Each structure stands twice: as C-alpha cells, then as structure tokens.
Amino acid sequence: MPRRTRSKPPLTALDAGVCFLALEHFRKLGLPCVSDAEVFRALGADTSDSEAVEDVRLQLMLRAQCYLTDGLILGMSAAAAQGV
C-alpha cells in the first residue's frame, strides 16, 4: 500500500521558541541537534542576516519561557486552590 504524503504542519513562533529552548538544553548536554537556521527555515523565515536571526531567536526563546512560566504559575495556583 503506497504511503500518503503529508504536508508539513506550520511552525508557529511559539513552536520555534520552544524548539530553541530545547536545542539550548540539548547542546549543553552535548547531544546532536539541528541548527538554529534549520528551525528558522521550518518557520519560513529568512536566514541571510545572522544578527537579525540571533535577535529573533532570543525574542522567541524569551516568549516561550514566559508562556511556560505563566503556565507553571497558573497550574500551581489551581493546585493550591484545590488543596492539592
């Protein structure tokens, strides 16, 4: 049976930010991982200006960190309200 081809799902800015956070941890652990440019290409961004790429990477990482932290705080608040 032939395999159906699937289109790649779009990568959002939040997805990219989480990818960059994960890549930072993988690199600290010495694990092989994709380059930042490959994540940007999946996002559909232009990677010709390396300074701009670094700025956007840091902004996306910060945004993802904020969302993750907000989610943790909301989860802890909900657990505390339920007495868990």
N, C-alpha and C positions, 0 to 999 in steps of 0.2 A: 504494500500500500504506500503510495507516494506521500511524503510529508507536506503538509500545508506550510506555505511561507507565512511568516508573521511579520507584521510591521513592528518596528521598534517603538515602544511606548515613549511618549515625550518625557524628557527630563526637565523637571521644574527647577527653579532657583533653590528651593528648599532641599530638593533631592541632591542637587550639586553640592550645597553647603554641607550636608550630612556626609556625602562622599569624601569631601575634602577633610572633614574631621576624622573619618575612619582612616583615610590614607596617612594622615599625620601619625596616628597610633601604629599603623602597620609599619611605617618607616622607622619609628622608634624601636619597634620590636625586631627590626631587621628582616621583615618579610617582603617578598617581591610584590610589587603592586603596579598598577597603571600610573602613567604620568598625569600631572595636572592638566596638561594640554589635551590629553585624551578625554578627560571629563568635560573640558570646555567644548571639544568637538561634538560630544554627545549632546551637549546643551545647545549646540548650534551657534556658538559664539566664535568671533574672530580671535585668533591667537597670534596675530602678527606683531602686536605691541606688547612686549614682555612686561613692561612696567604696569600697563593697564590690566594685564592678565593677573598680575600679583595683587593689585589693588582690589579687583573684583573678587578674587579668590578669598582674600581676607574678609571682605564685606559679607560674602556668602557664608563663610565659616562662622562669623560673629552672629549673623542672623539665625543660623541653625543652632548655635549654642544658646541663644536667647530663647528660642522656641522650646528646646529640650529642657532648659532650666525652668521656664514657666510651667511646662507640663509636669515636671517633678514637684514643683511647689503646689500646683493645683491638686495633684494626686495625694500629696502628704496632707494637705488641708482637708480633702474629702475623707481620708482615712481617719484623721483626728476628729472630725465632726461625727463619724460613725463610731468612734470609740475603739478603733482597731489598734 
